[in-house]
Amino acid sequence: MRALVVNNAKGEALWQELDAPTPQFGEVRIRVTAAGLNRADLLQVRGLYPGEIDSPVLGLECSGIVDQVGPGVDEAWCGRKVCALVRSGAMAEYVVCSPSVLVSAPPNLELTLAAGLVETWCTALFNLWDQAALKPKEKVLIHAGGSGVGIAAIQLVRLLGATPYLTCSTQEKLAYCLARGAEGGVTRDKDWAAYFRGLGIQFDVILDPVGAGYVNRNLSVIANSGRIALIGLLGGVHADCNLVEMLSKNVTLTGRTLRQQSDLVKRRLLSELEMIVWPAVARGRVDHAVRQVYAPDEIQQAFERMQAGEQIGKSVITLQ
């Protein structure tokens, strides 16, 4: 089978021919239709991903059809259209995993488009719903709002009855986010914290994939008893923090990555996805946000665009 394999010594990922995996006890095999691209893939290529990595084959999410089951797995899985949330290996023609990290693909949505939903939406669910305990009518600030996770978060906030605001890099991305439910926003070339303070807005929850230079500005716009969910370090790993403001406002700061969570946690998130999000997809209330679909020989272009911040929404790569 064809798979996208990382060579950290050279800082690159290349397509290679590998033996197709065989499902072992308690596993299923998926014939992959498409896989989602994530910034974690860029970090893994450069050898900078913070955490244990199971496989040199890239990819955290995919869609496809179950074509084999291992011992101990109900054969009724065979032929099902599914989405998978895996720790690695999704950018290959076949991937094996536990059924616990699978969810039925949303009906009436092409499998290619479904490939980009699980990582983004489960990240938003995990941090906003599970960790920050988002409540109706609360105000949420979403940084990097034009990203795949950002678009999912904007729409999830609306589904939960709260109000999303955002920062992003360009006017084009801002317009895209406003069209998908954001109440307001500002591009990051402006002093976004001063902008929101000028509007008199304080946020109950902040979803932050930037870190570093955003910490104190987040604290300046967070409400009393606010929650900041740190999900990435696009802006660096070290920051001076105004602890007085954190204490005086009774702020909760959490840091979570989805990849390192147990299959049990992922099972819960996928169940929430099926319960909360899939019905909204069926009713047309959720945009899949897949804006870039690449062929395998376009993978380097896809990574370069992602690294440069040129993509809007989600990117996927087709495998079949």
N, C-alpha and C positions, 0 to 999 in steps of 0.2 A: 504494500500500500504506500501511497505518498503521504509524507508527514513533514511538518515544518520544525526542524531540529535546530536548537541553539548550539553554537560553538562559542563559549565565553572567551576562549583564548584569543579569538579574532573579533569578538564583539559583533557577531552576525548570526543570522538565522537563514538556513537554506533548506530547500525541499530535498528530501532524501527518500529512497525506497527502503521501507522496512517491512518485516513480516507482519501481516495482519494479526492482531491479538485474538486469543481464544478466551472466552469468558470462563472464569473459574467458579468455584462454589459461591453462590450468592451474588453473582454478577450477571449483567446483560451486556450484549454488544450492540452498538448503534452504528448503522451505516450513515455517516454524517452528510447532511445536505449543505450546511453552512455553519461557520463559527464566527462568534463575535470577537472584535479586536478591543483590547483594553490597555490602559497605560501600564498596567502590571507587566504586560508582554514586553514593552520597551525596557523596563527596568530589568527583567529577566535576561534579555539579550545582552545588556551591558554588565550583567553580574551584580546588580545593585539591589535586587529585590530583598526586602528585609524579612527573611523567614525561610523555613525549610521548603524545598522544592522537590517534588516526587519524581519528575521526569524532565528530560531535556526537550521534549515535544511541547511546543507552546499551546496556549489556549485554555481558557477558563469556562467557556460556555459554548454550547452548540445546539443545533436542532438536527433531527434526522428520524430514521425509522429503525426500531429494534429488529435486528435480523437473526440474532441467536440469543439463547439463554443458557446459563450454566446450571449445574446441579443445584437443586434446592430452590429454583426460581420457577414460578408459575409460567407455563408456556403461553398463557394468554397475553403475555407481554409482546410476543412476536407479532410484528406487523403494525404495532402502535406508533403513531406519530408523537414524538416527544421532544422536550427541551431538557438539557442536562446542565447542571451546575457542578463542575468538576474542579479538582485542584490543579490539574494539568492535562495535556494531551488532546485537547479538543480540536486543534488544527491538524487533523489527520482524516483520512478517508474512513477509518474505523476507530472507535474508542470503546473501552470497557469501563464499567462503573457499577456501583450498587444501585438497585432500583430506588433506594431512598433519596437519591439526588436527582431523580427524574420527576417531571411533571408533564401531563398531557399537553401537547401544543394547543394554543388557543384555536378554537374552531374558526373557520372562515378567514384565516390569515395564512399567507404563504409561509412554508417552512423557512425559506430564505430570510424573510423578515422576522420570523419568530426567533431566529438565532441570536438576535441582539437584545432580547428582553430580560433574560433571567438574571444576569449579573447586575445590570443597572437597577432593575426594580427590586431585587433582593437587597442590594446595598441600601437603597432608599428605605425599604421596609425595615431593615435591621436597625438602621440608625435613627430614623424618625419615629417609627411606630414602636419598635421594641425598646430601644435604648433611651430615647428622649421622651417617650410617652406623650407624643403630640396630641393636643386636645383641640376640639373644634373652636373656631374663632381666634386661635392664637396666630401670631405673626411669625413667619419663618423667613430667614435670609439664607439664600442658596448661592454660594460662590461657584464660579465656573458654570453658571447656569446653562450655557450653550452646549455642554458636554452631554454624553449619553446619560450619565447618572443625574446631571442637572435637570434634563428634560423629564426624566422619570420622577424626580423629586418634586418638581413643579406640579406635575399632574397628580401625584399621590397626595400632596398637601391639599389640593382642591378636593380630591375624593374624600378626604378625612374632614372636610369642612373648615379648614384653616386657610390662611391667606399667604401666598408665596411672593417674595420679592427676590431680586437677584443682582449679582454683579457678573459681568462677562467681558470679553476682550474687544468686541467690535459692535458697531451699530447693527450690522446684519444679524449677528447672533441675538442681540437684544430684541430686535423686531421678531425674530423666530420664536423667542421665549414668550414675548407678550401675546403672540398669536396662539400660544398653547396654554395660556391660563395665568401667566405671571401678572400680578397686580401692578408692578412697577419695577424699575431697575436702573442701573447706571453702568457705564463702561469703566473698566478698572484704570484707565488713564487719568481719570478724575479722582479727587479725594472722596471715595465712596462713603466713608464713615461720616465726613462732614456733610455730605449730601443728605444722608438719612437723618442725621441729627437736625439738620435744617428743616426737615419735614416733620420733626417731632416724633419720629418713629423709633420705638424700641422693640427689640425682637425677643420673643420667648424662646426661640430655637434658632441656632445657626448651624448650617451644614457646611463644613469647611474642608476642602481637599488641598488647601494651599499651605496652611501652617505658617511657621516662621514670622514674616513681616506682618501677617494679619492678626496675630494674637492680641496685641493691645488695641487695635482698631475694633476687633470683635468685642472686646470688653467695654469699649466706649459706647457701643450701641446695643448691648445686651440688656434685657430688662431684669428687674429683681427676680431671683429664683429662676433665671434663664439657664438653658442647657446648650452647650457647644459640643457638637459631634465632629471630631477630627477624623477624617477618612483618608487623608493623603498629605504629601509633603512636597507639593509642586514648587513651593517657594523656599524650600530649605528645611534644615532639621534643628537649627538653633535659634532661640529668640529670647530677648529679655521680656519678662512678663510683669505687669503691674498687679502684684498679688493683693495690694490693698483694695483695688477695685473688684477683684475676684471675691475677696472675703466680704466686702461691704455689700455686694449685690447677691451674695449667697449663690454663686455660679457653680454649676456642675460641668466639668470638662471630661469627656470620654474619648478614648481612641480605639478604633476598631478597624480591622481588615476582614473582609468576608472570606478570603481564601483560606485563612487559618482556622476557621470555625469547624466544628465537628459535623459529621453527617447528620447527627440528631438536630443540631441547630438549623442546618440547611433544609432538613425535612420540614421543620416547622415553618421556615420562611417560604418554602415552595407551596406549602398548604395555604398560607396567607395569600400568596400570589394568586393561587387558583380561586380562592374565596373572594378576594377584594378586587383584583385587577382584571382577571379574565372576563368576568361579566361586563366590566366597563369597556373592555376591548370589543366584546360582542355587540354592545350598544352604541359603539362609535364614540364613546366618551374619552377614549385613550388613543393617542397617536403613537405608533410604534417608534417613531423618530429615527428610523434607519434612512440616512441620507446618502450614504456611500456604500455601494456594493462592488467589491473587487473580485477579479479573477485571480487564480493562484499566482500567475506570473506578474501580477501588479502589487505583490505584497510589500516590496521595498518602497514603492511609491506611497502605499497606504501608511506605512510606518513613518516615512518622512513627513507626510502631511499631519499625522497625529503629533509628532514631535514638535512641529512648527506651530501647532495650535490652529491649523487651517480648517479642520473638519468641523462640521456642525452636527449635533446629535450623535447618532451611532453609526459605526462602520462595521460591515461584515464581509467575510470572504467566502466565496462559494467553493465547495469541495466536490460536488457532483454535477 
